[in-house]
Amino acid sequence: LVVVIVHVAYSSAPGDGQGREDQKKQGEKESQEVLAEDHPWSAFRVALDHHTTLRVSLGDIITSVAFLEGSSSGRQLLLADVDGYLSALDSRPGPLAWSEDWHCRGHEGGINEAPLEDGHFLTCSIDKTAAVWSTTIGGREPVEVGTLTGGHDRSVASVAGCLRRRLAVTGGRDCRVCSWDIDTQQRISSTWTSRNVVTRLRILPESLSVIQLSEDLQFRVWDMRTAALVHSAPCGPDQLVSCAVGRDATCPIICGSKGFTPSQCRVKVFEPRCSWKELSTIEGISYLSDRVAVAVSKGGEVALIDSATLELVSRSTLACSAGGAPQALTSVDCCDACRYQSGGLQGMVAVGGAGVFKVRVMAVQAGGRAIEPMANCIEVVMSEEFTLNIEESNAPHALPKVDYGAVPASATGGFSSNLASSPYHPVTPQNLLPSPSIPYKPMTVQMQQDLSSAECDAVASVQTMADECELGFRETNQSITVDPAKDLYKAMYEWIDLNQNVFVSRLAEAVAIPSVSGDPTLRPRVLQTVAWATKWCESLGAVTEPVDLGLQTLPDGSRIVRPPALFATFESTLPAAPTLCVYGHLDVQPASKEDGWDTEPFQLTEKDGNLYGRGATDDKGPVLCWLWFVEFHRKFNLPLPCNLKCVFEGMEESGSEGLEECLKSVSETFFHDVDGICISDNYWMGLERPCVTWGIRGNVYFAVEVRGGTKDLHSGAHGGAVQEPMTDLIKIMSTLVDSATGKILVPGIYDEVDELTEEEKERYERCDFDVASYANEDTGGMPLLSQDKATILMARSRYPTLSLHGIEGAFAGAGAKTVIPRTVVGKFSIRTVPHMTIDHVAECVKRHVVKVFDTLGSKNRLKVNVIHAGKPWVGDLNGYNYRAAAAATKQVWGVEPDYTREGGSIPITLTFEEVSGGKPAILLPIGQGNDGAHSQNEKISRRNYIMGAKTLGTYVYEFSRMTQEEKAKH
């Protein structure tokens, strides 16, 4: 391969313009064969006095360039390439030369990144490893002082280090960020990130914090010592792929995005500040000085950015040859101009990429004088047409003056000695981490304007993480006239009917994401679903707060990040509007075609009027119905009847881990003005009559472990000679429930169950419920314990029940295996009813199991654990929230609803009432009794999905009206 390197030298008299021109002409003459007349940097105020053509073993693409630290002249430039080689270039003024001492194979695979610090540099590679190298130890080549292996099972995309603390951090395509002890090369921690591709990591040395950019469109900061997430903010529709951290702690952290513009992370708003939408992906950003950053793109563009305002100062495009296509650039590094004190070398920029010129070194002058960090004037010469003069006035909040040649241009923002009072507060290493005494508050992203009708009619296509999903307003062209004072319900119903195909397609988008919270390998998909929902809420004008819930500890002791809870607020413009809080979840149960599904579970399929797919009814369909109600009001510029606060989580199917603590922490902020809560995460009793639910059962899930020896045994060799754990466990589990009646046999379980009243029994008798249909369709033909309707309904929701779920460690595959398992774990749960306490139930079960085990005379070891538990709940049927739900149901369906209690568990219901100061909660289902949540062929009927959107929308209006009437009474 032939690589052409252009060297940049400086005039000894930078103020002498004629001398510069003479040197430039001489340099161009000498390098005419290589550069021709189109060299894009020929306008620099420098002399091109030398060029060298070398044949070296460089890969087709330079993936990283960096000036080696430790040399005041910046004489050596480190190069890493796609073939895994490391090389160095002597970049001092004068004849250009390769450093022959520096050329070695760094990795078996291509090197992704090679940052430098304190005389060392780090490399990471697609070969799943990272390495630490020294440039100060004797020898002709860089010395590898440590290899970081075993942390990743896919390509390591980024590496960063704090050599003073002897720490490093790596991030890869395997959904992990690992921290390392450089001296021992031992991994300190391993954390699952929010997406399986980490695009960039940077370390803030003073605070030992790690900045993480990844493909889930989030900017995150981790505490390197504890692996705790301390900051998280959405970064808009564009994916961040590069990051620059300044030398000074007050310099903003600037990120480059994929397909859009450099973005600046701000405390309250994360948004692009300038508009170079025509630029291609920004692959690299580096600080030239405290006020100027350099960015390079795949399109060959090199741009200077004012770091204070993110205004584009100037840009040039590097071509591969005369009249040729732009050179694809992959990396950039700068010699900080602030280091140099006299007229010679003022600063240098190196870029690397693909094409004929794989490496280019360019000079930057600073107005013929030294640039100090606090200088009042900085002049960076990119070409004769573009000269940046930044002048800072002594007056507070003065706007900077930015001149592009002779054409003045305005700049937004300002310079203030008090950053906190500035209208735009950039995130810097200095202000990024809060004081330990100040509680962490999640960042907020806010829509800056309402969507117009024209925007609502447009089609918006947004790439959501790694999967493409159409996200926008794809409505029918049919028009609806809305009079806010007349026929509002009718208009809303007509609009929903006309757009029902749109709503079905959006449900298909949600179902297509396999957001199974119980499967650690699918955790990125849960995060993707939260990001998808966040985008929808923001597009409809919500203020959103994705709140971090910490880490989840798995059974093997490893930890992964919990999906954030999405807090979204849609504000009403009406005076004294009440506030309604709604809850839903975005995660689902596991599902596969092999489980017995008739269709692909994560592909929404419409058949016989039903929409089949995992999450269709539990709970993605109901969650989306709330958003369509808001969209109707945005479409026609109508005020919402009340403030709508949404809490959408991604861990409900895994016990809502972390959510209860989160809700309690914001009880005096987010919930301070809530007047009621509505949850749509359950189902009708039957198929025709809608329901309003006033009670739910809790759940206490147990694991009984019987442990024998240290290994499994052959039953032929050891059967009859050992006490088998499985035999003990089967005996214990057989004493828990009566298989003929379903009665729980654990003493004391029924002590806290309320007596049945005649009024309550009559309510069950009136319910729309067909025993024959339930027996033949809902249960799959499983025999019933009773044929009486009221008895069945009360068994399903009114009384506690115990179910056996499985045995872990036992052979369960096809065929025959004659094994005696060394350890078995029996799993079962008790559905509890209102007034039953978790502690009482757990104590009764443990006491019973231990007593039975003692009677066996077994020498095996017993352990009884509660895996997770949720409380039961009961509501007030006479309250304004229930009256609103009943009125809405009758308005939409034309019948009075059944009042039912739910057999399933939604333990967070009681927590919502507690954190809102006792405000009433209600369950308002839209799915039918045979929807099959958690089972094969989960579905929601198209009728119930569309009518459900109408019901929930009408309920919001009725809630607003009845809440205000209730307040007027007091």
Residue pairs with C-beta under 8 A, 6 or more apart in sequence:
1 55
1 56
1 57
1 58
1 60
2 53
2 54
2 55
2 356
3 53
3 54
3 55
3 56
3 58
3 357
3 358
3 359
4 34
4 51
4 52
4 53
4 356
4 357
5 51
5 52
5 54
5 89
5 96
5 357
5 359
5 360
5 361
6 31
6 34
6 35
6 39
6 41
6 48
6 51
6 357
6 360
6 361
7 48
7 49
7 50
7 51
7 52
7 91
7 93
7 94
7 95
7 96
7 361
8 41
8 44
8 46
8 48
8 93
8 348
8 361
8 362
8 363
9 23
9 46
9 47
9 48
9 49
9 50
9 93
9 94
9 363
10 46
10 47
10 93
10 344
10 345
10 346
10 363
10 365
11 19
11 20
11 23
11 46
11 47
12 343
12 344
13 19
13 343
14 20
14 45
14 343
14 346
14 365
14 368
15 343
15 368
20 45
20 46
20 47
23 46
23 47
23 49
24 42
24 46
24 47
24 48
26 47
26 49
27 47
27 48
27 49
27 50
28 35
28 37
28 39
28 42
28 48
30 48
30 49
30 50
30 51
31 48
31 50
31 51
34 51
34 53
35 42
35 48
35 51
36 321
36 322
37 322
38 319
38 322
38 323
39 48
40 316
40 317
40 318
40 319
41 316
41 318
41 360
41 362
42 48
43 382
43 383
43 384
43 385
44 362
44 363
44 381
44 382
44 383
45 363
45 365
45 381
46 363
46 365
50 94
50 95
50 96
51 96
52 95
52 96
52 97
54 98
56 87
56 98
56 103
57 83
57 85
57 103
58 79
58 81
58 83
58 85
58 87
58 358
59 81
59 82
59 83
59 84
59 85
59 110
60 81
60 82
60 83
60 354
61 81
61 82
61 328
61 330
61 353
61 354
61 358
62 79
62 80
62 81
62 82
62 330
62 331
62 352
62 353
62 354
62 358
62 359
63 80
63 81
63 82
63 110
63 111
63 112
63 113
63 114
63 330
63 331
63 352
64 78
64 79
64 80
64 111
64 112
64 113
64 114
64 115
64 330
64 331
64 352
65 77
65 78
65 79
65 80
65 331
65 332
65 333
65 350
65 351
65 352
65 359
66 77
66 78
66 114
66 115
66 116
66 121
66 333
66 350
67 74
67 76
67 77
67 78
67 91
67 116
67 333
67 334
67 335
67 348
67 350
68 74
68 75
68 76
68 77
68 78
68 88
68 116
68 121
68 135
69 116
69 117
69 118
69 119
70 119
70 135
70 136
72 339
73 92
73 345
74 91
74 92
74 335
74 345
74 348
75 90
75 91
75 92
76 88
76 89
76 90
76 91
76 99
76 102
76 135
77 88
77 89
77 90
77 91
77 333
77 350
77 359
77 361
78 86
78 87
78 88
78 102
78 114
78 116
78 121
79 86
79 87
79 88
79 89
79 352
79 359
80 86
80 106
80 111
80 113
80 114
80 123
81 87
81 110
81 111
82 110
82 111
83 110
84 105
84 106
84 107
84 108
84 109
84 110
84 111
84 125
84 127
85 103
85 104
85 105
85 106
85 111
86 102
86 103
86 104
86 105
86 106
86 111
86 114
86 123
86 133
86 142
87 98
87 99
87 102
87 103
88 98
88 99
88 101
88 102
88 103
89 96
89 98
89 99
89 359
89 361
90 96
90 97
90 98
90 99
91 348
91 350
91 361
93 344
93 345
100 140
101 140
101 141
102 140
102 141
102 142
103 141
104 141
104 142
106 114
106 123
106 125
106 131
106 133
106 144
107 123
107 125
107 126
107 127
107 129
107 131
108 125
108 127
109 125
109 126
109 127
109 155
110 125
110 126
111 123
111 124
111 125
112 124
112 125
112 126
112 155
112 156
112 157
112 158
113 122
113 123
113 124
113 157
113 158
113 159
114 121
114 122
114 123
114 124
115 121
115 122
115 159
115 160
115 161
116 122
117 161
117 162
117 163
118 163
118 164
119 134
119 135
119 136
119 163
120 132
120 133
120 134
120 135
120 136
120 145
120 161
120 163
121 132
121 133
121 135
121 142
122 130
122 131
122 132
122 133
122 159
122 160
122 161
122 168
123 130
123 131
123 133
123 159
124 130
124 131
124 156
124 157
124 158
124 159
124 170
125 155
125 156
126 155
126 156
127 155
128 149
128 152
128 153
128 154
128 155
128 156
128 172
129 147
129 148
129 149
129 152
129 156
130 147
130 148
130 151
130 156
130 159
130 168
130 170
130 180
131 144
131 146
131 147
131 148
132 144
132 145
132 146
132 147
132 148
132 161
132 168
132 182
133 142
133 143
133 144
133 145
134 142
134 143
134 145
135 142
137 143
137 145
145 182
146 182
146 183
146 185
147 185
148 168
148 170
148 178
148 180
148 185
148 187
149 185
150 187
151 170
151 172
151 176
151 178
151 180
151 187
151 190
152 170
152 172
152 173
152 174
152 176
152 178
153 174
154 172
154 173
154 174
155 172
155 173
156 170
156 171
156 172
157 171
157 172
157 173
157 197
157 198
157 199
157 200
158 170
158 171
158 198
158 199
158 200
158 201
159 168
159 169
159 170
159 171
159 201
160 168
160 169
160 201
160 202
160 203
160 210
161 167
161 168
161 169
161 182
161 203
162 168
162 203
162 205
162 208
162 224
163 182
164 205
165 205
165 208
166 181
166 182
166 183
167 179
167 180
167 181
167 182
167 188
167 203
167 208
167 224
168 179
168 180
168 182
169 177
169 178
169 179
169 180
169 201
169 203
169 210
169 224
170 177
170 178
170 180
170 201
171 177
171 178
171 193
171 198
171 200
171 201
171 212
171 214
172 198
173 196
173 197
173 198
174 196
175 192
175 193
175 195
175 196
175 523
175 524
176 190
176 191
176 192
176 193
177 190
177 191
177 193
177 198
177 201
177 210
177 212
177 222
178 187
178 188
178 189
178 190
178 191
179 187
179 188
179 189
179 210
179 224
179 227
180 186
180 187
180 188
181 188
189 227
190 558
191 222
191 227
191 551
191 559
191 560
191 561
192 520
192 523
192 559
192 560
192 561
193 212
193 214
193 220
193 561
194 214
194 216
194 218
194 220
194 524
194 527
194 561
195 214
195 215
195 216
195 218
195 465
195 466
195 524
195 527
195 528
196 215
196 466
196 524
197 214
197 215
197 466
198 212
198 213
198 214
199 213
199 214
199 215
199 239
199 240
199 241
199 242
200 211
200 212
200 213
200 240
200 241
200 242
200 243
201 210
201 211
201 212
201 213
202 210
202 211
202 243
202 245
202 253
203 209
203 210
203 211
203 224
204 210
204 211
204 245
204 429
204 432
206 249
206 429
207 429
207 432
207 433
208 223
208 224
208 225
209 221
209 222
209 223
209 224
209 230
209 429
209 432
209 433
210 221
210 222
210 223
210 224
211 219
211 220
211 221
211 243
211 245
211 253
212 219
212 220
212 221
212 222
213 219
213 220
213 235
213 240
213 241
213 242
213 243
213 255
214 220
215 239
215 465
215 466
216 465
216 524
216 527
216 528
216 531
217 234
217 235
217 236
217 237
217 238
217 239
217 240
217 465
217 531
218 232
218 233
218 234
218 235
218 531
218 546
219 231
219 232
219 233
219 234
219 235
219 240
219 255
219 265
219 270
220 229
220 231
220 232
220 233
221 229
221 230
221 231
221 232
221 432
221 433
222 228
222 229
222 230
223 229
223 230
227 551
227 559
228 550
228 551
229 548
229 550
229 561
230 433
230 434
230 440
231 432
231 433
231 440
231 443
232 442
232 443
232 546
232 548
232 564
233 265
233 270
233 443
233 445
234 270
234 445
234 531
234 534
234 538
234 544
234 546
235 255
235 257
235 263
235 265
235 270
236 257
236 260
236 263
236 270
236 271
236 272
236 445
237 260
237 462
237 463
237 535
238 257
238 258
238 259
238 260
238 261
238 263
238 272
239 257
239 258
239 259
239 463
240 255
240 256
240 257
240 258
240 263
241 256
241 257
241 258
241 281
241 282
241 283
242 255
242 256
242 282
242 283
242 284
242 285
242 295
243 253
243 254
243 255
243 256
243 285
244 253
244 254
244 255
244 256
244 285
244 286
244 287
244 293
245 251
245 253
245 287
245 429
246 252
246 253
246 287
246 290
246 307
246 428
246 429
247 287
247 290
247 336
247 338
248 290
248 373
249 428
249 429
249 430
250 290
250 419
250 428
250 430
251 287
251 290
251 307
251 428
251 429
252 264
252 265
252 307
252 308
252 426
252 427
252 428
253 264
253 265
253 426
253 427
253 428
253 429
253 432
254 262
254 263
254 264
254 285
254 293
254 305
254 307
254 310
255 262
255 263
255 264
255 265
255 285
256 262
256 263
256 281
256 282
256 283
256 284
256 285
256 295
257 263
257 272
257 281
257 282
258 281
258 282
259 280
259 281
260 272
260 277
260 279
261 272
261 273
261 274
261 275
261 276
261 277
261 279
261 282
262 272
262 274
262 282
262 285
262 293
262 295
262 305
262 310
263 270
263 271
263 272
263 273
263 310
264 273
264 310
264 426
264 427
265 426
265 427
266 424
266 425
266 426
266 427
267 425
267 427
267 431
267 443
268 425
268 443
268 444
268 446
269 444
269 445
269 446
270 443
270 445
273 309
273 310
273 311
273 412
273 424
274 305
274 310
274 311
274 312
276 303
276 312
276 315
279 297
279 299
279 301
279 303
280 297
280 298
280 299
280 301
281 297
281 298
282 295
282 296
282 297
283 296
283 297
283 298
283 329
283 330
283 331
284 295
284 296
284 329
284 330
284 331
284 332
284 351
285 293
285 294
285 295
285 296
285 305
285 332
286 293
286 294
286 332
286 333
286 334
286 349
287 293
287 294
287 307
287 334
287 336
288 294
288 304
288 334
288 336
288 337
288 347
288 349
288 364
288 380
289 336
289 337
289 338
289 347
289 371
289 373
289 378
290 307
290 338
290 373
291 306
291 307
291 308
291 378
291 390
292 304
292 305
292 306
292 307
292 313
292 378
292 380
292 388
293 304
293 305
293 307
294 302
294 303
294 304
294 305
294 332
294 334
294 349
295 302
295 303
295 305
295 332
296 302
296 303
296 329
296 330
296 331
296 332
296 351
296 353
297 303
297 329
298 328
298 329
298 330
299 317
299 326
299 328
300 317
300 318
300 319
300 325
300 326
300 327
300 328
300 329
300 353
301 315
301 316
301 317
301 318
301 326
301 329
302 315
302 316
302 317
302 318
302 329
302 332
302 349
302 351
302 362
303 312
303 313
303 314
303 315
304 312
304 313
304 314
304 315
304 380
304 382
304 388
305 311
305 312
305 313
306 313
306 388
306 390
306 400
306 402
306 411
308 400
308 413
308 415
308 426
309 400
309 402
309 411
309 412
309 413
311 402
311 409
311 411
311 412
313 380
313 382
313 386
313 388
313 402
313 404
314 380
314 382
314 383
314 385
314 386
314 388
314 404
315 382
315 386
316 382
316 383
317 326
318 326
318 327
318 329
318 351
318 357
318 360
319 325
319 326
319 327
320 326
320 327
320 355
320 356
320 357
321 356
327 353
327 354
327 355
327 356
327 357
328 353
328 354
328 355
329 351
329 352
329 353
330 352
330 353
330 354
331 351
331 352
331 353
332 349
332 350
332 351
332 352
333 349
333 350
334 347
334 348
334 349
334 350
335 345
335 347
335 348
335 349
336 347
337 346
337 347
337 364
337 366
337 371
338 371
338 372
338 373
340 346
340 347
340 370
340 371
341 370
342 370
343 368
343 369
346 363
346 364
346 365
346 366
346 370
346 371
347 363
347 364
347 365
347 366
347 371
348 361
348 362
348 363
348 364
349 361
349 362
349 363
349 364
350 359
350 360
350 361
350 362
351 359
351 360
351 362
352 358
352 359
352 360
364 380
364 381
364 382
365 379
365 380
365 381
366 378
366 379
366 380
367 377
367 378
367 379
371 378
376 391
376 392
377 389
377 390
377 391
378 388
378 389
378 390
379 387
379 388
379 389
380 387
380 388
381 387
382 388
385 405
386 404
386 405
387 403
387 404
387 405
388 402
388 403
388 404
389 401
389 402
389 403
390 400
390 401
390 402
391 400
391 401
392 398
392 400
392 415
393 415
396 416
396 417
396 418
397 414
397 415
397 416
397 422
398 414
398 415
399 410
399 411
399 412
399 413
399 414
400 411
400 413
400 414
400 415
401 408
401 411
402 408
402 409
402 410
402 411
403 409
413 422
413 423
413 424
414 422
414 423
416 422
419 425
419 426
419 428
419 431
425 431
434 440
434 441
442 545
442 546
442 547
442 548
442 567
443 545
444 543
444 544
444 545
445 538
445 543
445 544
446 543
447 538
447 539
447 541
447 542
447 543
450 541
450 634
450 637
451 473
451 539
451 540
451 541
451 634
453 635
453 636
453 637
455 473
456 473
456 475
456 631
456 634
456 635
457 473
457 475
458 472
458 473
459 470
459 472
459 473
459 474
460 470
460 471
460 472
460 473
460 539
461 468
461 470
461 471
461 472
462 469
462 470
462 471
462 472
462 535
463 469
464 471
464 528
464 531
464 532
464 535
465 524
465 528
465 531
466 528
467 512
467 513
467 528
469 509
469 512
469 532
470 505
470 509
471 509
471 532
471 535
471 536
471 539
472 539
473 631
473 635
474 502
474 505
475 498
475 499
475 502
475 635
476 498
476 499
476 502
478 498
480 491
480 494
480 495
480 498
480 636
481 491
482 488
482 491
482 636
482 638
483 491
484 638
488 638
488 957
489 891
489 954
489 957
491 636
492 629
492 632
492 950
492 953
492 954
493 892
493 950
495 632
495 635
496 503
496 628
496 632
496 946
496 949
496 950
496 953
497 946
499 628
500 942
500 945
500 946
503 624
503 628
503 945
503 946
503 949
504 604
504 606
504 611
504 942
504 945
506 624
507 604
507 611
507 613
507 616
507 620
507 621
507 624
507 945
508 603
508 604
508 613
509 532
510 529
510 532
510 586
510 615
510 620
510 623
510 624
511 602
511 603
511 604
511 613
511 614
511 615
511 616
511 620
512 602
512 603
512 604
513 525
513 528
513 529
513 532
513 602
514 522
514 525
514 588
514 591
514 602
514 614
515 522
515 525
515 526
515 528
515 529
515 586
515 587
515 588
515 615
515 650
516 522
516 525
516 526
516 587
516 588
516 589
516 590
516 591
516 653
517 523
517 526
517 563
517 587
517 588
517 650
517 651
517 652
517 653
517 654
518 589
518 590
518 653
518 654
519 590
520 554
520 560
523 560
523 561
523 563
526 563
526 586
526 587
526 650
526 651
527 561
527 563
527 564
527 650
529 586
529 587
529 650
530 546
530 563
530 564
530 566
530 586
530 648
530 650
533 566
533 586
533 623
533 648
534 544
534 546
534 566
534 568
536 627
537 544
537 566
537 568
537 570
537 627
537 646
538 544
540 570
540 627
540 630
540 631
540 634
541 570
541 630
541 634
542 568
542 569
542 570
542 630
542 646
543 568
543 569
543 571
544 566
544 567
544 568
544 569
545 566
545 567
545 568
546 564
546 565
546 566
546 567
547 564
547 565
547 566
547 567
547 662
547 666
548 561
548 562
548 564
549 562
549 563
549 564
549 565
549 651
549 657
549 658
549 659
549 662
550 561
550 562
550 658
551 559
551 560
551 561
551 562
552 559
552 560
552 561
552 562
552 651
552 654
552 657
552 658
553 559
554 560
562 650
562 651
562 657
562 658
563 586
563 587
563 649
563 650
563 651
564 650
565 647
565 648
565 649
565 650
565 658
565 659
565 662
566 586
566 646
566 647
566 648
566 649
567 645
567 646
567 647
567 666
567 670
568 645
568 646
568 648
569 643
569 644
569 645
569 646
570 630
570 640
570 643
570 644
570 645
570 646
571 640
571 643
572 639
572 640
572 641
572 642
572 643
572 644
573 639
573 640
574 639
574 640
574 641
574 642
576 964
577 639
577 640
577 641
577 642
577 643
577 960
578 642
578 643
578 675
578 676
578 959
578 960
578 963
578 964
578 967
579 642
579 643
579 644
579 645
579 673
579 674
579 675
580 642
580 643
580 644
580 645
580 674
580 675
580 676
580 677
580 678
580 956
580 959
580 960
581 645
581 646
581 647
581 671
581 674
581 676
581 677
581 678
581 912
581 916
582 626
582 644
582 645
582 646
582 647
582 677
582 678
582 679
582 680
583 646
583 647
583 648
583 649
583 677
583 678
583 679
583 681
583 908
583 912
584 619
584 622
584 623
584 626
584 646
584 647
584 648
584 679
584 680
584 681
585 619
585 623
585 648
585 649
585 650
585 651
585 652
585 653
585 656
585 681
586 619
586 620
586 623
586 648
586 649
586 650
587 649
587 650
587 651
587 652
587 653
587 654
588 614
588 615
588 618
588 620
588 653
589 614
589 618
589 653
589 933
589 934
591 597
591 601
591 602
591 614
591 936
591 938
592 601
593 599
593 600
593 601
595 601
595 936
596 936
596 937
597 936
597 937
598 612
598 936
598 937
599 605
599 607
599 612
599 613
599 937
601 613
601 614
601 938
602 613
602 614
603 613
604 611
604 612
604 613
604 616
605 611
605 612
605 613
606 612
606 942
609 941
609 942
609 943
610 939
610 940
610 941
610 942
611 621
611 939
611 940
611 941
611 942
611 945
612 937
612 938
612 939
613 938
613 939
614 938
615 621
615 938
616 931
616 938
616 939
616 940
616 945
617 683
617 927
617 931
617 932
617 933
617 938
617 939
617 940
618 681
618 927
618 931
618 933
618 934
618 938
619 652
619 680
619 681
621 926
621 927
621 940
621 945
621 948
622 680
622 681
622 925
622 926
622 927
622 948
622 952
623 648
625 680
625 926
625 945
625 948
625 949
625 952
625 953
626 644
626 646
626 680
626 952
628 949
628 953
629 949
629 952
629 953
629 956
630 640
630 644
632 638
632 953
633 639
633 640
640 956
641 956
641 957
641 959
641 960
641 961
642 675
642 956
642 959
642 960
642 963
643 673
644 956
645 670
645 674
647 663
649 656
649 659
651 657
651 658
651 659
652 681
652 908
655 868
655 870
655 907
656 870
656 907
656 908
657 868
659 908
659 911
660 908
660 911
663 671
663 908
663 911
663 912
663 915
664 911
664 914
664 915
666 915
667 914
667 915
667 916
667 917
671 915
671 916
671 917
674 916
674 919
675 919
675 959
675 963
676 880
676 881
676 919
676 920
676 921
676 922
676 959
676 963
677 881
677 909
677 912
677 913
677 916
677 919
677 920
677 921
677 922
678 881
678 885
678 921
678 922
678 923
678 924
678 952
678 955
678 959
679 906
679 908
679 909
679 912
679 921
679 922
679 923
679 924
680 923
680 924
680 925
680 926
680 948
680 952
681 906
681 923
681 925
682 693
682 696
682 902
682 904
682 906
682 923
682 925
682 927
683 691
683 902
683 925
683 927
683 928
683 929
683 931
683 933
684 690
684 691
684 768
684 898
684 900
684 925
684 927
684 928
684 929
685 691
685 767
685 768
685 769
685 793
685 898
685 900
685 929
686 767
686 768
686 769
686 770
686 773
686 898
686 928
686 929
687 768
687 770
687 773
687 928
687 929
687 930
688 768
689 767
689 768
689 895
689 897
689 898
690 889
690 893
690 895
690 897
690 898
690 925
690 951
691 897
691 898
691 899
691 900
691 925
692 882
692 885
692 886
692 889
692 897
692 898
692 899
692 900
692 922
692 923
692 924
693 899
693 900
693 901
693 902
693 922
693 923
693 924
693 925
694 874
694 875
694 876
694 877
694 882
694 899
694 900
694 901
694 922
694 923
695 797
695 833
695 834
695 872
695 873
695 874
695 875
695 901
695 902
696 797
696 872
696 873
696 901
696 902
696 903
696 904
696 905
696 906
696 909
696 923
697 797
697 800
697 831
697 832
697 833
697 872
697 901
697 902
697 903
697 904
697 905
698 831
698 832
698 833
698 836
698 838
698 869
698 870
698 871
698 872
698 873
698 905
698 907
699 829
699 830
699 831
699 832
699 868
699 869
699 870
699 905
699 907
700 829
700 830
700 832
700 838
700 841
700 842
700 845
700 866
700 869
700 870
701 827
701 828
701 829
701 866
701 867
701 868
701 869
702 827
702 828
702 829
702 830
702 842
702 845
702 864
702 865
702 866
702 867
703 808
703 825
703 826
703 827
703 864
703 865
703 866
703 867
704 729
704 732
704 733
704 825
704 826
704 827
704 828
704 849
704 862
704 863
704 864
705 823
705 824
705 825
705 826
705 862
705 863
705 864
705 865
706 725
706 726
706 728
706 729
706 732
706 823
706 824
706 825
706 826
706 858
706 860
706 861
706 862
707 725
707 822
707 823
707 860
707 861
707 862
707 863
708 722
708 723
708 724
708 725
708 822
708 823
708 860
708 861
709 722
709 822
710 822
711 822
712 819
712 820
712 821
712 822
713 722
713 819
713 820
713 822
714 818
714 819
714 820
715 818
715 819
715 820
716 818
718 820
719 820
722 820
723 858
723 859
723 860
724 820
725 821
725 822
725 823
725 824
725 860
726 807
726 810
726 820
726 821
726 824
728 853
728 856
728 858
728 860
728 862
729 807
729 824
729 826
731 852
731 856
732 826
732 849
732 852
732 853
733 804
733 826
733 828
735 745
735 848
735 852
736 744
736 745
736 746
736 802
736 804
736 828
736 848
737 743
737 744
737 745
737 802
737 803
737 804
738 744
738 745
740 785
741 785
742 785
742 795
742 801
744 750
744 800
744 801
744 802
744 830
746 802
746 830
746 844
746 845
746 848
747 844
747 847
747 848
748 840
748 844
748 847
749 800
749 830
749 841
749 844
750 800
751 840
752 835
752 836
752 837
752 840
753 799
753 800
753 833
753 835
753 836
754 833
754 834
754 835
756 794
756 798
760 798
761 790
761 794
763 899
764 789
764 790
764 793
764 794
764 798
765 789
765 790
766 898
767 789
767 793
767 898
767 900
768 898
769 789
769 792
769 793
769 929
771 784
771 787
771 788
771 789
771 792
773 930
774 784
774 792
774 929
775 781
775 784
777 930
778 929
778 930
784 792
785 795
786 792
786 795
793 900
795 801
796 903
797 900
797 901
797 902
797 903
798 833
798 901
799 833
800 830
800 831
800 832
800 833
800 836
801 830
801 831
801 903
802 828
802 829
802 830
802 831
803 828
803 829
803 831
804 826
804 827
804 828
805 827
805 828
805 829
806 826
806 827
807 824
807 825
807 826
807 827
808 824
808 825
808 826
808 827
809 821
809 822
809 823
809 824
809 825
810 821
810 824
811 817
811 819
811 821
827 867
830 841
830 845
831 903
831 905
832 838
832 841
832 871
832 872
833 872
834 872
834 873
834 874
835 872
836 872
838 866
838 869
838 871
842 866
842 869
845 864
846 864
849 862
849 864
850 862
850 864
853 862
869 907
870 905
870 906
870 907
870 908
871 907
871 910
872 905
872 910
873 906
873 907
873 909
873 910
873 913
873 921
874 901
875 881
875 882
875 920
875 921
875 922
875 923
876 882
876 920
877 899
879 920
880 920
880 959
880 962
880 963
880 965
880 966
881 920
881 921
881 922
881 959
881 962
882 920
882 922
883 958
883 962
884 955
884 958
884 959
884 961
884 962
884 963
885 897
885 922
885 924
885 955
885 958
886 896
886 897
887 958
887 962
888 924
888 951
888 952
888 954
888 955
888 957
888 958
889 895
889 896
889 897
889 924
889 951
889 955
890 896
890 897
891 954
891 958
892 947
892 950
892 951
892 954
893 947
893 951
902 923
904 933
906 923
909 921
909 923
910 921
912 921
913 919
913 920
913 921
924 951
924 952
924 955
926 940
926 944
926 945
926 947
926 948
926 951
926 952
927 933
927 940
927 944
927 948
928 940
928 941
928 944
931 938
931 939
931 940
932 938
932 939
940 948
